[in-house]
Amino acid sequence: MAAYILRRLLLMIPTLIGIMAISFIIVQFAPGGPVEQVISDLTGQNSGDRLAGTGNDIGFQESGGEEAGKYRGAQGLDPEFIKRLEKQFGFDKSPLERFGKMMWDYARFDFGESFFRNASVVDLILEKMPVSISLGVWILILSYAISIPLGIRKAVSDGSTFDVWTSGIIIVGYAVPGFLFGILLIVLFAGGSFFDWFPLRGLVSDNFSQLTWWQKILDYFWHMTLPLITLLLSAFATTTLLTKNSFIDEIKKQYVVTARAKGLGERQVLYGHVFRNAMLIIIAGFPGAFISAFFTGSLLVEYIFSLDGLGRLGYDAVVKRDYPIVFGTLYIFSLMGLIVGLLSDLVYTWVDPRIDFERRDV
């Protein structure tokens, strides 16, 4: 197992480089980079009378040169000013040099500073992390706590009225887009057209620091109720059906028939024999569920409920072309995904010792 772990760790290096290289190449062809963003802001501000007479201070002149011609909307800007912008954002170097420097910095966990937020990427991630952790941890716990028992119950009572009705509810709930359900909850329970029971925005109240410890807990869950319900609607559907199908497949196998023939009770058969084998496929999907719950599944919910988390940070960075945040978060999340994948394999061997990854080609 030690040799397998070492190989997996070594394979993470080219995998990370490949992910970052592909993303970096795509970004090179994407229009509207940070230089264009600054130019757009400047030319937009210059259209007003309040900046009259200040053009030379921010780099305006009568006509642009070759440097200004490289960027859309840069006509009339001083070429030297454009060069300073390029140097500020690192575009005075070739793409290969920029990529090499970025990967060297990231290997030392130096993610630099945001282009537009005047803060380091690590500080911004840590600042937004509480929201994403709050959403991710609770959704992961609640979805697995609901889906696994429900999936087992559906497998045991396959074809019954309970199974049919719950399948219908799950499918309908999964088909409804989460953001639409979130808007519906706001309209019904957050001061829309009906009730005003829950807050509309934020993770905690403005007076959170003045509350007692138990009031802080209640206030926190008061704010989290609607976002969690919105995310939970579709979060447990896939895992429930996957659990059901996995248990049904295992129940039909010969070793289950043999266990029943030996006189074992249904509960002993189900949880003593079937459970361990059926849960392997659930464990296999855990890394994807983990990454999705923490980093990719809450963007729309964050916007709907005005929660300032990692999803919103990443989206704003992409829109604004804040490349240090875009590539820094991509690197961190990709690394975490690879590590969680390795941990998932280790859990495989813990759940079923018959699995030996060292005998397989990596």
Helices and strands as residue ranges (DSSP letters): H 2-28, H 34-46, G 49-51, G 55-58, H 66-69, H 79-89, H 95-107, H 121-156, H 161-175, H 178-189, G 208-210, H 213-251, H 254-261, H 266-269, I 270-274, H 275-284, H 286-291, I 292-296, H 299-304, H 310-320, H 323-351, G 357-359
